[in-house]
């Protein structure tokens, strides 16, 4: 499962604190892999004073087996965040792409390019799950900034 | 989510210690409902010295939305059991029906009737999720007894 921790006062100064993929034992049972995921997430949440956790909400219509495996992991992630008292937000892939690129049907390459631009990265994030996680986090950050601006305007 | 705790030295003396449904807050977010589920399962595992947890393995091909919600709950259940150090076993609905009724395509009613018979219940279990949980637990118990008999025969 990809993850990304962002920090910053405003969108121009957002930076990646930590990102990557939580590895799970390849040969392990489903339960073992999910426990490794939960341990990784608990560690991550413990290391950072998170203000929010943003998770991708998926709408599958093709591979049900994949949808079920991803949903098991999603369920574990939601519990890890909620039990730590961190509010959880969910965004669809469409919302994420729209927020990051301005286009809801952007492809992976376009999302990666925009992430490099918006987060001033010297190297693009080539690992797909990591890039997805950074994009979801950025989507949430943009929403926060927009809400704050609206609040000030009132 | 339905649950059932069985106890007994052999199949003729199996009894239900506790069974029912872990309720989750209807109005709550997905994360809140999953935390309620995790809390309920942790409580259940803490109250009983479980030797094993048996979980239904699902193969969906119709409602993906349902499959995803059930899978989120399944992921949480697997982590609760595994983190408590209780070995987890998974059975398909086909295996469960075959074990309980001798027929892999038995309907709910037939499963309920066999549960009443095998567990000497004075009243059938009418709640579907509870009956499913009792059937999964019974399926696992039968497998244990069969393994033990094979072991002795060697």
Contacts between the chains, C-beta under 8 A, distances in Angstrom:
chain1	res1	chain2	res2	distance
A	29	B	88	7.1
A	30	B	78	6.0
A	30	B	90	7.5
A	31	B	78	4.1
A	31	B	79	7.1
A	31	B	81	6.6
A	31	B	82	4.0
A	31	B	88	4.5
A	32	B	82	6.5
A	34	B	75	5.5
A	34	B	78	5.2
A	34	B	79	4.9
A	34	B	82	7.1
A	35	B	78	7.9
A	35	B	79	5.6
A	35	B	82	4.7
A	35	B	83	5.8
A	38	B	79	5.0
A	38	B	83	7.2
A	58	B	68	7.2
A	60	B	64	5.3
A	60	B	68	6.9
A	61	B	64	6.3
A	64	B	60	5.3
A	64	B	61	6.2
A	64	B	64	6.0
A	64	B	67	5.8
A	67	B	64	5.8
A	67	B	67	6.3
A	67	B	68	5.7
A	67	B	71	7.4
A	68	B	58	7.2
A	68	B	60	6.9
A	68	B	67	5.6
A	68	B	68	7.1
A	68	B	71	4.2
A	68	B	74	8.0
A	69	B	71	7.5
A	70	B	71	8.0
A	71	B	67	7.3
A	71	B	68	4.2
A	71	B	69	7.5
A	71	B	70	8.0
A	71	B	71	3.5
A	71	B	72	4.9
A	71	B	75	6.9
A	72	B	71	4.9
A	72	B	72	6.8
A	72	B	74	5.7
A	72	B	75	3.0
A	72	B	78	7.1
A	73	B	75	6.2
A	74	B	68	8.0
A	74	B	72	5.7
A	74	B	75	7.3
A	75	B	34	5.5
A	75	B	71	6.9
A	75	B	72	3.0
A	75	B	73	6.2
A	75	B	74	7.3
A	75	B	75	3.9
A	75	B	76	4.8
A	76	B	75	4.8
A	76	B	76	6.2
A	76	B	79	5.4
A	78	B	30	6.1
A	78	B	31	4.1
A	78	B	34	5.2
A	78	B	35	7.9
A	78	B	72	7.1
A	79	B	31	7.1
A	79	B	34	4.9
A	79	B	35	5.6
A	79	B	38	5.0
A	79	B	76	5.4
A	79	B	79	7.6
A	81	B	31	6.6
A	82	B	31	4.0
A	82	B	32	6.5
A	82	B	34	7.1
A	82	B	35	4.7
A	83	B	35	5.8
A	83	B	38	7.2
A	88	B	29	7.1
A	88	B	31	4.5
A	90	B	30	7.5
